[in-house]
Amino acid sequence: MFAVIESGGKQHKVSEGDSLQVELLTGEEGSKVEFDKVLMISDGKDSKVGTPYLEKAKVTGKVVRHGNQIN
């Protein structure tokens, strides 16, 4: 399963367990973060696409660290 989210004006394809570098987020390291601008979700068989966003859909994650760009 994957989702396409929008954060910081950019689109990101994410799956469970992925690490993601995004623009500045508020919150302490280790805190939960929610992305509610979900453009699409797919389980490999079925897909749902928002107009532009899916209602009631969200992707959750954890702030791992703040800092300069990670390469």
C-alpha positions in Angstrom: 0.0 0.0 0.0 1.2 3.5 -0.7 -0.1 7.1 -0.5 0.8 10.3 -2.2 0.8 13.3 0.2 1.5 17.0 -0.2 3.8 18.7 2.2 5.6 22.0 1.7 4.2 22.4 -1.7 5.7 19.1 -2.9 4.2 15.7 -3.5 5.7 12.6 -1.9 4.9 8.9 -2.5 5.1 7.1 0.9 4.6 3.6 2.2 4.7 2.2 5.7 8.2 2.3 7.2 9.5 5.0 4.7 11.7 7.9 5.9 10.8 11.2 4.3 12.5 14.5 4.2 10.1 17.4 4.2 10.2 21.2 4.6 10.1 22.6 8.1 7.8 20.8 10.5 6.8 22.0 14.0 7.0 19.5 16.8 9.7 18.0 18.9 11.9 15.1 17.8 10.0 11.9 18.5 6.6 13.5 18.3 3.8 12.4 16.1 3.0 14.3 12.9 -0.1 14.0 10.6 -0.3 14.8 7.0 -3.9 15.4 6.0 -3.3 16.5 2.4 -3.5 13.0 0.9 -3.8 13.1 -2.9 -4.0 9.4 -3.6 -4.0 6.0 -1.9 -3.5 2.5 -3.5 -3.3 -1.0 -2.2 -2.0 -2.5 -5.5 -5.5 -3.5 -6.7 -7.7 -0.4 -6.0 -6.8 3.2 -6.0 -8.6 6.3 -4.7 -7.7 9.8 -6.1 -8.8 13.0 -4.4 -10.1 16.2 -6.0 -7.6 17.4 -5.0 -7.4 15.7 -1.6 -9.2 12.6 -0.1 -11.6 13.5 2.6 -10.9 12.0 6.0 -7.6 10.5 4.8 -4.4 11.1 6.7 -0.9 9.7 6.9 0.9 9.6 10.3 4.5 9.6 11.1 7.1 10.6 13.6 9.6 13.5 13.6 13.0 11.8 13.6 15.1 14.9 13.7 15.4 18.5 12.6 18.4 19.8 10.8 19.9 20.5 7.5 19.2 18.5 4.4 19.9 14.8 4.7 21.7 13.2 1.8 
